[in-house]
Each structure stands twice: as structure tokens, then as C-alpha cells.
Amino acid sequence: MSREKFFLIALFCSFYWYLVPGYLFTTLSSISWVYWAFSKSVTAQQIGSGMRGLGLGALTLDWTVVASFLSSPLIWPFFSIVNVFLGYTLITYIVIPVAYWGLDVYGAKKFPIFSSHLLTDQGQRYNISAIVNKKFEIDMVQYEKQGRINLSIFFALTYGLGFAAIASTLTHVALFYGSMAQAVSFLNDFKLGHYMKIPPRSMFLVQFIGTIITGTVNILVAWWLLASIENICQDDLLPPDSPWTCPGDRVFFDASVIWGLVGPKRIFGSHGNYSSMNWFFLGGAMGPVFVWLFHKAFPKQSWIPLINLPALLGATAYMPPATPVNYNSWILVGTIFNFFIFRYRKKWWQRYNYVLSAALDAGVAFMAVLLYFSVGIENKQLNWWGTNGEHCDLATCPTAKGIVVDGCPVK
């Protein structure tokens, strides 16, 4: 079968299948079997929810969930997938449970175990609008009234591990690569143009014009969506299966509050709850040193240089807005194609792997556009069990005594 024919077949399959998880049966976007076994347990839903918890065993049948944050797993080398898997598993299934249930770090039990929202000390959503004055600056009176900003334990540790990943990247490059520098992605296009014998000026012109057009269209579409979709980006006012909850924008908004409005001093400094996170910089900087020394002590062990601490520490850098079900499915699909199929069906992999990746992306994209213009604009929604989200509503509940949150049992 030619690659062109394979591409078209895969594209049409992806196109038609996305109608199921994208509209008809949206619960397939996150299948959390732990919920089915323990439907009334807060702890079980915290452990099993793929969207709001730790996602133990959670999987998806939706390609957009697989590839939405980490890109297509079919294009990643297996050693990178292993590094992400190790870091993700260590953080999600060892560090977070110990920090939440074992040590109750930063009063973690007062808040959801996994959330991108900013919270008060009593586990309620922080009212950001109330602390902004007419000059769009912080109103200290209202800020003191609400108290310090709190984060879920996963969100807080994501920041700490991000600090460590930044520091470890500098050390890792200095020790393992020396004067080598990675080429920026912009130059990759020039290399492609060189192979295709495209003049550099023409290549640059296409990049420049494409960037201008993309940026302009992006802003116009965003403005149109904000004006036309009711309650867009307000996840507490939208149905569970809504595609307009804006998880990435929510995290970006939180970052603007943390680093802009409130300021890092009141979050990670002496006036905040998370000053100890600054130690992650030191830990991240020292980590690659131990890997490098280990490599020098055992130079014949070829797997040691493959230990990429920046990748390990930054494995959960996209969480939130990415969720465990994104990672679980991404790792599983990447392992199937870039380990098993690569090893045992290498000719098929060489011929069709990247073609399949492109076809899956394209098919989903075309159906997503079609769904939006056919049923999304008119807000035509199906209402049955299979379109009511993941069904793990208790996963966002706190477990500390005395914390009262709507819809959650009180201890």
C-alpha cells in the first residue's frame, strides 16, 4: 500500500471516529475505571480520575486527549518517552501521594489534589476580581481580607519542579554538551528548505508572512469566541463535557496573577506560603552533577548518558493544564509504536509511522471544525450519561476536616 493511500484511509478513520468521543460519547475522552468500582469514595476518585485526580489506570479513546499537550507520541524517540514516564510516575504516584496523604504538605488536604485554580485558605475559589483596583493593581486591603493565595499540591509542586528543571538544564548542558548549543526551531525550517533547494530569502519570507497571518487570525478568532460563547472559560458554569473550559488559558491567567498582580514575593517569597520551593533550584542544579559523576565512574554503561534530568524533572511541566489521562495515553501509545512496533515491525514503522501521526492529527482537526460549525455554534448538545463528563465529581473535594465546599461531603 502506498503512503498516500494509507494516509487517506487513516485520515478518514480518524475523521469519522472523532465524532464519537468529540460529540456522541464524550465520556470516552477519559475512562476512569476506579470510579466505577468506588463511585462514592472521595479518595478513590482522587486516585482514579484522569481529569481531576491522579489518573491511576485512566485511559482515553480520543486522539485529541492523547496528543493535545505533548504533541503526537508517534514522533518522539522511545528514550524520551521513558524519561517522561519515569518522571511522571515518580511525581504523580510517589511524591504527590506522600505529600498529600502522608505529610499534608502546605495543608494540601484543604484543597483539591489536582487543580489549576487559585484558592483561599478555606478551600474556596480565590476572588481575583476583588483584589484588583481601578488601576488594575493589587488592592492590599482586599488582599489581606481574603488572605494568601493557595495552590493545590500538584500545582505547587509543578512550579517547584519547574524551578528544578530550569536549573538542571543549565548544568546538564554544561556537563554533557559543553559548547554545543541546540539549534532553535526556526532554523529547522531553513534546514528543511536547504534540503528542498528553497532559497533562504523565500523561506524567511514564508516564515515571516505566516507568523503575521497566524498571529492576527489567532487574536481575531479568540475575540470572536469570547464574544459569542456564553460563560466561555468559566468551568464552574459550563457543562462537564464542554470544550470551552480553556485549561491552558486558566493556567496562563493564574501565572499572570502570581507573577504580575500579586507578585512572586507574596507567593514564593517571605510573604507567601511557598518560599521553600526556592530550594528546588539548588536540587535541580546539583542533580546532573551526580549523573555526570556516575557516568565518569562507569563509562561503559551506555544507558547512563540517556538519563536526562531536565526531562525527568520537567515531565509534569504541562500539568496542569495537562491531566494524568493525557500522560497515561501518550506514554502508552508512544511505547506501542516507538518500542514494540519499531522493534518487531520496523519496516512498517519506517514506512507508515509518521504518516499515521499526520493523518490522525488531520482527521481530528477536520472533524473538530465541522462539529463546531454544525452543532457547536447553535449549542446543540446531547444529554445522556455518556456526555456528562468523567463522572468523578468528588475528585476535586478536599479531605481535611471542617472544610466546606459545595457538592462535597463534610468531615
N, C-alpha and C positions, 0 to 999 in steps of 0.2 A: 504494500500500500504506500502510495506517495505521501510525503509530508503534507502537501496541500489538502489531499483528501482526508487525511487523519485530522488535520486542523479543523476542517469544516464539520466533520462528524462530531468531534469533541465540543466545538463551539455550539452546535445546535443542541446537543445533550445538556450542556451547561445552561444554555438559554432557557430551555423548557423546564429543567429541573428546578431552577431558582424560583419559579412560580410557586412551588410547594413551600419551601421554608421562608420565602420572601413575602407570601401573602396568604396562601391557603392553610398552612400548618406551621405557623411561626414558632411554636414551641420546639420544633426540631432544631432551632438555632442553638439551643442549649439543653441537652438531655442530661438531667441530674438524677441518676437512679437512687441516690441516697435519700432524696425527698420522698420517693415512692415507698421506701421502707419505713421512714420515720417522719411522717408528714406533719406531726405536731411538736416536734422537738426543735428548739432554737439551735442547740449545739449541732445537731445533725445537719440542719440546713446551713449553718455557718461552714461546716466541713464540706458539704456536698454541692452547694450552689456554685455553678460555673460562672454566674454573672455577678453575684454579690457576696460570695464566700471564698473558700479555698479551692473549690472545684475538684475535690477528690473523685476521680473517675468520671468527671463530666466530659462529654464529647458533643460534637455538632455534626449535622449533615448539611451545613450551609457553608459554601466556599467563601463567602464574604467574611464569615467569622474566622475561618482559617487564615486568610491572607490579609485581613484589613489593617493590622497594625505592624506585623513583622514582615510583610510582603509575602510573596509566594514561597513556600518552603521547598519547592522543587528546584529553586535556583541557588540554594545555599549548600556549600560543601558540608559533608557529614561531620567533620571535626568541629565546625562552628555550631552545628545543631547540638552536638554533645556538650560543648561548653555552655550553651544556653540551658540545656536540660539539667546539667549539674547545678548551675547557679540557681535556676528556678526551683528545683527540688529542694535544695538546701534552704533557701529563703522561705519558700511557701510552706513546706511540710516539716521543717525543723525549727527554724528561727522564729517564725510567726507564732506557731502554737506555743512554744516555750514563753515567748514574750507576752502573749495574750492570756493563756490559761495558767501557765506556770508562775510567771513573775508579775503579771499585771503591770507591765512597764507603762509609765505615763498615764496610769489609770485607764488602761486600754479597755477594760470591761464596761466602762461607762459609755462606750461608743461602738458603732458597728466595727466588725473585724476588718471589713473591706469597704471603703467608701472614699469618694473624692470630694465630699462636701466638707466645708469648714464648720466646726461645731462649738457650742458653748460647753461650759464645764458640766452642765446637766444633760448633755447628750442631745440637745436640740440644735436645729439648723441655725447657724450664725446669721443674724440680720445685717448683712453688709451695707445695705442702703441706709440704715440708721446711723452708721458711723462715718458717713460721707457728708461734709458740709457743702455750702453753696459754691465754694471754690474748688470742689472736688478734691479736698484734702481731708485728712482724718480729723474727726471730731473727738477730741480726747475725753470730753465729758461723757459722751455716749459710749465710747470705747471702754472706759473704766466701769460704766454701768453694766455693760454686757460681760465684761471680763476678758481674759486672754483667749486667743483663738486656739482651738484644739483640733488635732487631726486623728483619723483612725490609725491604728498601729501599723497597718500596711502602708498607708500613705506616708506616715512619718518615716518609717524605715526605708521607703523608696528614696526619699530625699537623702537620708544618711548614706545609703549605698551609692547614690548618685555622686555624693561628695567623694566617696572612696574610689569610685570608678574614674573620676577626673584625675585624681592624684596618681592612681595606679597606671593610667595611660601614659603619663609623662615618664614615670620610672620604667615602665615596660619597654617603651620605645627607646629610651636611652640605653638600656642594658642589652636588649636583644637586636636592635636595629641600628644603633649608633647614629651615623649621619644620614641614613636612609630616611626619606620622607614619603609618605603616601601621596600619590597624585590626587588632586581634588577631582570630584566627579565631572566638573566642567571640562577637564582635559580628556576624559574618557571619550567624549563626543568627537574631539579633534582626532584622537587615535582611530576611532571608527571611520571618520572622514578620510584619514590618510589611507587606510586600507581600501576604501571605496573610491579613492582618487578624486575626492571632492576638494576643490580649492579652499584653503583656510579662510579666506575672506567670505566666501559663500557660506561656509559652515558657521562662522561667527555671526553673520547677518541673520541666518535662520534661528540661531540661539537667541539673539537679541530680540528679534521681532516676536518669536514665540513666547519669550518671557513677558514682554509688554502685553501681548494679547491675553495670555493666560492670567496675568495679574489683574487686568481690567475686567475680564469676564468673571473671574472669581469674586471680585468685590460686588459687581452688579447682581450676580446670582444670589450672593449672601444677603444683599439688601432686599432683593425681591422676596426671598424666603422669609426673612424677618417680618416683612410687611404682610405676607399672605397666609402664613400658617399660625393659627391661634395657639398660644402657650408654647411656642417653639423653645426648646432648650430648658423648659421647666419640667423636669422629670416627675415631680410630685403631682403635676396637673395633667399629665399625659397618660394614655393607656399603657399597660405593661409592655405591649409589643410595638410601641411607636418607634419609628426610625428617626424621630426628630428630637431625641434627648440630648444630643450634642455632647457626648462624653469627652471628646478631645477639647472642645471649647470650654467645657466646665473646668477641666484641669488648668487650661491656659488662664481662665478667669481667676481661679484660685491663686495661681502663681503671680498674677498682677496684683492681687491683694497682699500676698505675703511679701513680695519683693518691692512693691511700689507703695500702695496705700498705707499699710501698717508698718512695713519695713522689717528687714531681717533681724534687727536688734530686738524687736518685740516678739520674734518667733524663735530664732536660733541664737540670740544673744543673751545678755544678762537679764533682760526684761521679759524673756519668753520661757516657755516650758521645755524647749528642746535644745538647750545650749550644749548638752553632752553630745549632740550629733556632730559637733566640730571635730571630735576625736576620730571620726571616720576618715578625715583627710589623712591623718598620720597612719592609720591602719592601711589605707589604700596605697599610700606611697611605699610602705615597707613590704607589702605583700610580694610584688615582683622580685624584690631583692632575694627573698628566700627561695623562690622558684629558680632564679638565676644561679644561686649558690648550689642548689640541688642539681641543676644541670651540669655545673662545673665538676661536682663531685662524682656524678655518674654520666659521663659524656656519651657512653654507648647506648643509653636509654633514649631512643629516638622520640618517644612519646612525651618526654618532659617539655621540650620546647613548644609542644602543641597546647600546653596549659596556658590559656590566655586569661589572666586575672581580670583585665578590663571587661572582657566578655562575660566572665563569671559574675563579677560584681554588678555589672550593668544588665544582667539577664532580665531583671524585672523593671528596667528603667521605664518601660511603657505602661507599667501597672500602677495605679490607674492612669489613663482611661482603659487600657487593655485589661482583660479579665483572665482568670485562670482557664476558662474554656478556650480562649484564643490560643493560649500557650499549649495546653494539652493536645489540641487537634493539630496545631502547627508542628509540634515535635513528632507526633505520631505519623503524620503524612510525610514529613521530611525524612524520617527514619525508613519508612517503607520504600520510598523512591530512591533516596540517595545512599542507602546502605544495602537493603535486600535486592531491589531491582538492579541497582548499579553493580552489585557483586554477582548476581546469578543470571541476570538478563542484560548484560552490558550493551550488546548491540542494539536491543530495543531502547535502552536508556539513551544511548548516543543519538539515536535517530529521532526519538519522539518526546523525550522528557521536557525539553524547553518549549517544544511546540504545544504540548499539552498544557503547560503552565500558561502560555499566552492565550490559548483557546478558552480555558476556564475563566480567566480574567475577562476576556472579551464577551463571552456569553452572559456572564453575570451582569456586566455593565449595560449591555443592550436591554436585558430584561428589566433591570432596575429603572432605566429611563422610561421604558414602556409602561411599567407599573405606576410610576409617578404620574405620567400624563393621562393614563386611563382611569385610575382609581384613587391615586393619591391627592390630586388637586380637589376632587369632589368629596374627599374624606369618606369614601365608601369602604367600610371596614366589615369584616366578618366577625361575628361574636359567638364563639363557642370555646370549649375547653382548650382546643389546640391553638387558639390565638390569644390566650390570656397570659402570655409571658411564660416565665420559667416555673411559676408556682411556688417559688421559695421565698415567700414574702417575709418570713420570720428571720431570714438570714441577716437582715440589717438591724435586728434588735440588739440592744445592749444586754449584758448578763449580770451587771453589777446590781446589788440590792438598792432599792429606793429610787432608781432612775425610771422616770415615767415618760414613755414615748408612745404616741398614738399608734394603735394597732399591734402593740407588743405586750406580752404578759408581764406583770409586775411581780418582782420577787419580794 
